[in-house]
């Protein structure tokens, strides 16, 4: 049991260090690449919600300045405008929850690859967005096909980026009056503070359950790998 506790502590510290590194290197090229990925997934979630609720996607723009916009017509506004923030939070939570299961990670990588490639091929029209979407989608598809030692780190990094970007979005909400929450507020009449607060609460629950699930899986993975001839330690 002591070894399992040590593994859990190591996992916890790894995530703390990862979050700290992302924060410290927030404005570097490596982190920027993943920030644009989160923005791209954010816009793809808007597009998916519009289509699933009967709307139409006109086009998507993703820029090198870490900004994006999805032009839609129709659809159910509550779902369309909520999908960006909650969708990326869900993706991040799933990647974190799959932290100890290679098969699940590959499934989620495939979902990301397909989302990027389909969004790019059908909706993205600006040059940077098209290049980024096609190249990054191909990279994630390659990670599904081939096994690399660093695959786990990419999964953990992407999941943590989604978590960290949700905090960044909260700060953006405070600074800006042009965001998904304020636009939805104008449409529905519900105060933007209530809309965004509900998104944050839902996201926090998703993150909590994701980290809790991944934390519990450490014991199961360790016991599954333990040789049958070695009795459990006490």
Helices and strands as residue ranges (DSSP letters): H 2-24, H 29-52, E 56-62, E 68-73, H 77-97, H 102-122, H 127-145, H 151-175, H 180-188, H 192-225
